[in-house]
């Protein structure tokens, strides 16, 4: 399994808006993608800024490519997500899952 990880920042209000977008749009869309195995939205509050990380789980590189296109390291960020964020990475990192519990 492969974990695909993306990072963004937002205000507290923007983070709440992104959480809604993630729950109402991103998760339902991901559930329909063959080879998708789960998704997590992580939040860390700081001084006036919220750090967000999204981790999606995939069966293989082929399934990631089916979702992200040929440039698998490019982030897929919808306009509604961009509007809620103060900044975000344009690329993602991929990690092979070697153990889970």
C-alpha positions, 0 to 999 in steps of 0.5 A, a space after each residue: 500500500 502507498 500513502 500519499 501525503 499533502 500539506 496546507 495551512 489555513 486560518 481557523 475559519 479556513 480550516 473549518 471550511 476545508 474540513 467541510 469540503 473534505 467531508 462533503 466533497 473529497 471523501 465521497 469522490 475518493 470512495 468511487 476511485 478504484 484502488 483507494 483504501 482510505 483517507 485521513 485529514 490531520 489538523 494541528 493548531 498553532 499561533 494564528 495558523 492551522 496546519 493541515 495534512 491529508 493522507 490518502 491510501 492507495 493499492 498501487 502506483 497505477 491506482 494513484 496515477 488513475 486519480 492524479 494523472 501522469 504527474 503523480 507527484 503533483 497535488 490535486 487541489 480543487 478551487 473550493 479547497 484553494 479558497 479555504 487555504 492560506 497556502 498549500 504544497 503543489 506537490 505531494 510525497 509518497 511513502 510505502 506502508 511497511 507496517 500497520 496495526 
